[in-house]
Amino acid sequence: MFQKTVFLILVLLLVVFLDSVMVGCDSGENYEKDDAEVVILDNGHAEATGKMLSKLKIAHSFLGDYSTELRNPVLIIPTNGLDPSQEFKDYLREYVKWNGTIIVFSQEDGNAYSALPKGEVVGSGWQDNKGSKESSVGIQTYHHILSGQDSVTPDMNINGYFTGLPKNTEVLLNTTENDMPVMIMYRYEWNNIEINRKDEEEPLLWGTVIATTARPDWAYGEGESTEDELHLLRDMITWALDDQEEMPEFGQSDSIEISSDVANYAPATNRAFSPGETVQIPTVIRNLDDQDCDKIRFTLFDPDQETDVIEIPVSIAAGETATVDFFYQTTPTSKPGYYVFVGSLYNGDTWINDRGTGEFLLDVDASDLSSLTIKFKLRNPSGKLVRKETKTVTIPPGETQTVTFNYPEPFDLGIWSLEFEIFNQEGELQDPTGHVMALGEEYRLYDNILEFVVSKHAEDPEEWFYKR
């Protein structure tokens, strides 16, 4: 019995070991999608790059030529994928102009890097350098894309280094062998004149270039890639797809506290009526036209957006203003909910303009509109769902309050995401602007995602870099 138990334990340990080291094995699931936000240039080791993204469960598509205008947030140029042609250089320049992020891997010839925007990146290619892997790089400058690393000397398949860099380039990783840059990041900005904008106060547009002499895609295809490379690629893409100006950062032993402002878009009106009552609401009507008005047609929208028309005779001279009472007779069977009306001025059957609006509640207590339900989903850097939580909050109509989500001691390093869905009093899903989603309507979930970082750097910011 004892020997059998020991044997089973050894088998389990072997499975865990193989799972950890065979990171170059194909996941078997294809995440190639036509509408993916991440695009891979179909050149060089593109196939291996695609398999690597599928391993990370990241949707992607392939770019085969330069005839298609590219507005996807992320473009990955595989190992040996840079094209020296002027057409390609112009294409990259146009792409990054519109806030795109380019991620480029190692190239055989170091001169190929000159194709990148600014044309000032110079390097030594992998044909001229012997590669290294274990503790091959050191963190020179910390960035959120390095948050998934558990050491200041990650294991990466490095071939080559950079010898010339554009101005204001950040060096993120150096080689531990000779301290030369092997991963850089820089922005490329355009002013308003260059992009033909007339508004000089319009902020500069900028894109980002992340270049490395690592060959993670080639290594993945050869079954030699490392967990550090996978985590780096994962976090680079997550960071590039995020539109938050700042991501809060925590250590592994910290208690996560993420706050977000939630608005209650229910109507903030004190006009409430009961079924069977006559609705009477004084409404200011301004005739700003040059012809007189002899009647107002009020179009009433009920809670289901069905309409009714109420016509009221009234004389309002051109350029004059009058207060007109909106009348509507409800019945015991009238729909409960929120009603809106719009007044239109007419001269006979000739429409003049639309002036005057109002709203009211029928058979609804305003306090009943104060309840919102928020459903949270917390995902770790690998996208695994680690917690679901539902909160009911009381927010008066028309007001905004801060709602906080807590999670103790996150362990996984990298960029986390907190998704939240807001449901109104009727149980209807609404987007961040308060728009209620119709059945089948596309829901842009990323509008309701807050991201934060868990890193070793957060625990000791002054020491989290490589020292030779």
N, C-alpha and C positions, 0 to 999 in steps of 0.2 A: 504493500500500500504506500509506504514511504517513498519507494523508488518511483512509483507511478506519479505521485504528487510532484516529486522533484522534476521528473520528465516533463510534465505539463507546464510547470513554471518556466523551465528552460525554453519550451516551445513558445510560450507567450512572450518571453523576453526577446527571442529571436524575431518574432513578428513585429514587435515594437521597434527593434533595432533596424530591421529592413525598411520599415515605414519611414524612419527618420533619415536614413541615408540614401534611399533610392528616390530622391526627389526629382530625378529626371525622368521617371516613368510616366507614361501617358495616363491621364486621369480617365480616359475612355469616354468622356463627355465633351461634346463640341459646343462651345459658346459663341460660335460665329453667328452674328446677327446683322442684318442689313441696316438696321437703324441704331446700331451701337454708337456710343459716344467716343469710344476709343478706336482709332484707325491705325492699322499696320501698313507701312509701305511694303508693297509686294516685291521686294528685292532682297538680295542677300539671304540671310537665314530667317526669312519670313515665316516659313512653315513651322519651324521650331518655336518662334516667338508666339505664334498663334496657339500652339499646344501648351506653352507655358502659361498663357493667359487663361486657357481653359482649365488648367490645373488649379489656378487661383479663382476660378469661377467668375471671370471678368468677361463680359460681352465685348465683342470686337468685330470689326470688318476689315477688309483689305482694300488698299488703294492701288489700282493697276496702272493708271496713267495720270497725267497732269491736266487733263481736259476738264475735270470736274472741280467746280469751286468748292473748297473745303472749309466748312464752318464747325467741324467737330472739335471739342475742347482739347483732345489729346491726339498727337500723331507720334507713333513710335517708328523709328528708323532702325531696322535690325542690324546685327553685326554684318559689316561689309555691304551695307545697303545704300550708302550715299552715292549720289549720281553727280559726276563732275560737270554736267552740262549747264549752260547758262539758263536754259528753260527751267531746270530743276531749282537752281538758285533763286530765280525770280518767283517760282511757285512757293518755296519755303518763306521767302520774304513776305509775300502777300498773305500767306496763311498766318504767320506769327503776328502780322500787323493787327489782326482782329482778335487779339487776346488768346491765341492758341498757345499750347504748350508742346514743344518738341522734346522728345526723349530719344537720344541717339546712343547706340552702343559702339563697341570697338570696331575700328576699320583696319583693313590690311595695310593700306598705305596712309601714313600720317598726314599727307597732304590733302587727303579727301575731306578732312574736317573744315577746310576753307570754304566748302559749299554752304556751311551754316550761316545764318543771318549775321551780318557785320563782316563776315569774311576774314576774321582775325584770329580764328582758332587754329593753332598749329600743334602738331603732335607727332609722336613716334608710333607707327603702326605695329600690328602684331607680327608682321613679317620680319621686323627688325628686333624683336624682343622675345626672350624666353619667358613664358608665362609663370605665374605663381598663384597660389590658392590659399593655403592655410595662413591665417592672420596676415594676409597680404596687404591690407590697407589699414590706415589709421584715420580716425575722425579728426579732421582739422578744424572745421567749423560746424557746429551743430545746427541742424534744421529738422523740421517736423518729419521730413521724408526719411530721416534716420532714426525715428522714434522706435521702430521695430527691432533695432539692434540691441543685443544684450551684452555687447562688449565694445570697447573703443577700437578694437582691432578685428573687424569682421573677416570671415573667410569668403573671398571672392576670386573668381577666375579673371585675373588681370593680365592683360597683354598690352604693353605700351604705356605712354604717359603724355601729358601735354607740356609743350615747351613755349608756347605763345598764347596769351589770353587777351580778350577784349578788356577795355577799361571797365572798372567796377564789377569785375567777375568775382563771385564767391567761390573759393576752393573748399569743397566739402570733405573730400577724401584725398589723402596722399598715400603713396606707397610706403610701406614700412622698410623697404629695401634701400631706397635712395631719396625718400622724402619729396618726390616729384608729384605734381597734381595728377590724379586719375579720375576725379569726378568734380565737375564744375557746374555752376548755375549762373546765368546772367539774364537780365531783362533787355528787351529791345523795344525802344519807345519811338513813337511818331508824334510830331507836332501837328497842329491843326492845318497848317499850310500844306504840308506834304500829303495829308489825306483829304484835302479840298473841303475843309470845314470852315464855315464863315464865323462861327461863334468862337472867339478867341478865349473865352472863359471855359470852354469845354475842356475837361481834363484830358491829359495825354492818354492815348491808348498804348498798351504795352503787351507784349507777349513774353514767354519765358522759354529759354533753351536750357535743357539739362543734358550735358554730354559726359560720357564716361568711357574709359578704355576697358571696362569689364565686358566679358562675352557671356552673359548668362544664358542667352538663347542657344548659342552654339553648345555651351556646356550642358544645357538641358537635353538637347538632341543627342548628346553623347553619353547621357546618364551620369554626368559629373557635376551638375549644378548643386548649389548649397542652399540651406535654409535661409542663410543671411541674404543671398541674392533674391530669393523668392519674396522675402519680407520687404526688401528694398523696392523691388518692382511694384509690389502691391501698394506700398505706402506712397510711392511716387504718383501712381495713378489716382489713388484716393485723394491725395492732396491737390492734384491738378484739377480734379473734377469738382472740388469744393469751392464755393463762392463766399465763404465766411472770411471777413477781414482778419479775424483773430480766432485761434482755437485755444480754449483753455487747456492747460497741461497739468497732469497729476502724476504722482509716483505710484508704484504698485501697492504700497501700503496706505495710500490716502483714501479718504472717503469722498466719493464723487458727489458733487452737488452742481447740477446743471439747472439754470433758470431760464425761463422764456416768458415773454409777455403774451398773454392770451386776451383777445378782444371778444366781447359779446356783441355781435352785430344785429341782435334783435332790435326792433324799433323802440327808440326811447321816447315814447309818446304817453302823455297822461290822459289822452282822449279815449275813454273806454265806454262801451255801451253794451246793453243786454239785448238778446234776441227779442224782437217785437217793438223795440224803441225806435223813435225817429231820430236819425242822425242829423244834427244841425251844427255846421262848422263855418264860422265867418272866414271868408277867404279874400285876401287882397288881390285885386285884378288890376293890372296896369295895361292900358291900351297905348302902346308905343308906336302904333302905326299912324298913317296919315288919313285913315278913313274911320268913320264912326262904327261902333259895335251896337247891335240891337239884341243880341242874345249870347249866352254862354252855354256851351255843351261840355258837361263834365263827363269824362270817361273814367269809370270806376273799375279798378282791378281787384278781384276778390283773392282769397288765399291761394286759389288754384290758377291764378292769372286769367280767369275768364272775365269778360268785360260786360258792363252795362252802361248805358248812356242816359244821363239825366240832363234835360234841357231847361234852362231858366231864362225867361225874357228879362232883359235888363238893357238900359241905354247908357253907354259909356262913350263920350266924345273922344275924337282923336287926341292923343296926348294926355288924356285924363286918367285918374286912378279912382277906383271905387271898391267898396267892400261888399262882396256878394255872399249871401248865405248858401252854402252847399246843403241840400236836403236829400236824404235817402231814407226810405221807409224799410226797415228790416222786418223780418217775420220770425216766428218761432222756429222755422226750419232753415234759416239763413246759416251759411257756413261760419263756424267760429274761426277766428284768426285775425290776420293783419290785412287791412284794406288800404289802398292808395288811390287817390283820384287826381286827374289832371284837367285843368280848365282850358278850353279853346274858345277864342273870340270869333264871332261870325257876324257878317253883315248880310242878312238874308241867308242864302245858301253858300255864300262866299266865305271861305276860311280866311281869317286875318293872321292870327298867330296863336301860339300856345302860351298862356300865362296863368300862374296860380296853381299851386299843388297843395295837397293835404293828406293826412293819414289818420287812421283810427283803428282801435281794436274792438272786436266783437266777441263777447262771451269769453274773454281771456283776461285773467288777472295779470297785470304787469309783473308781479312778483313771480308768476309761474315761468316767465321768460328768462329768469336769472340763472337757471341751472344748465351747466354745460358738462359734458362727459369727455374726458381726455384719455385716450388709450395710448400708452407708451410701449415701444418695442426697443430694447437695447441689444445691439449687435456688437460683437467683438471685432477686432481688425480683420479676421478671416471671414466675417459675414455671418457667423453663427449666432442664432438668437439665444441670448443668455437670460433675459428677463422680460416678462410681460407684466404690465401694471395698469390698472384702471383707476382714475380719480374722478370724482364728481366735485365740481367747484361751483360756488355761487358768485356770479359776477353780474351786477345790475346791467340792464340793456344800455348799450352805448358806452360802456366803460371798459377799461383794460386793467388787468391785474397780472402780477407775476406769479407763475406757477413753478414749483421746484421739484426736481426728480433727484432722488438719492440712491447711491449704490456703493456698498462698502468694499474696499480693498480689491480693485480690479487687478488681475494678474497678467493678462496677456498684453505684451508690448505692441504699440502701434497706434493707429488712428481708429477710434471707436465711433459709432454712430447711434444717435438716439432719435428714433422716428416717433412722431406723435400725430395722432388723428383727433380732430375735434368734431364732436357731434352736438347738434343743437337739441332743443327741448323735444323735438319730434323724432329724435334719433336719426336725423339726416346728417350725412357727412358734409362738412363744409371745408373749403380751402382757406388759406390764411387771410384772404380778403373778405371772408364771410359769405362768399358765393356758395350756394347749396348745390352739390353735385347731382346732376340728373342721372338717371339710370343709363348705364353704358357710356357716360361721359368720361373722357380720359382724366385721370387724377395725377397731377404732377407731384408725386410724393416727395421729390427732393426739395420742394418748397417747405416741407415740414420735417426737415432733418437738421439736427444740431450735431456737430462733430467735435470731439475732444481727443486729446492725446494722452497716452500713458507711456512714460519713458523712464529709463534710468537717469537721463539727464535731469529730470525734474527733482530727483532725490539729491543730486550733488552737482548743480550747474557749473560751479567753478572748476570742477575736476574732470568733467565728462568730455575729455578730448585726449588725443594720443600725444604722448611725450616720448621722444626718442631717448 
